[in-house]
Amino acid sequence: MITTLEDVRTLGNTALLRLPKTAFFCSREYPLKIEKLAYLWAMEQRQLGYCVLSGFHSRLEQSIFRFLRRAEQQPIVYVLGRGIQPFMAIDYEREIQLGRLLFVTPFEQEVVTVTQETANIRNQLIADLADRLFVPYVRPGGNLEKLLQSEGVRNKPLLTLNLPENQPLLRRGARLYHPPGLLGGTRLSL
């Protein structure tokens, strides 16, 4: 897969690619009960200043992106399923100037629509760039489940939530995410 800067187009601080990165994936349709724990995970990432990598495509992923953007020092790598459009530099000027946001895409500017094919390529690029993954929910039989079964992903540390739908991930070695001790859990580091 594509993993070098020569193979992608970027907008923002490419030094973020040298940081340890946690990919955040969530199926488009998910049980609402996972939102609280996903936000606790995002709050922990903000507090610790960990770099979050995602396509920020599903509703929960988009919401987490907006939450992470509010942090002054939060490093974010946003991988697109389309080309980088001219307006993006203006819409995200502050985060780009502060050096805490990087857009990455394997697609030329002429690719303006996310299709299933471009989304699959984007997701594989995210998985390739990630050092570890946080996946609060995987819809059985969905595209995300297929991605997580791929060779390159199987050897990376993976955190998930304790849901019946995520049992296949747990059987393959995923670890359960527990919120920080503040709420009675214990922190699990990868």
Secondary structure, 3 states (H helix, E strand, C coil): CCCCHHHCEEEECHHHHHCCEEEECCCCCCCHHHHHHHHHHHHHHHHHCCEEEECCCCHHHHHHHHHHHCCCCCCEEEECCCCCCCCHHHHCHHHHHCCCEEEEECCCCCCCCCCHHHHHHHHHHHHHHCCEEEECCCCCCCHHHHHHCCHHHHCCCEEECCCHHHHHHHHCCCEECCCCHHHCCCCCCC
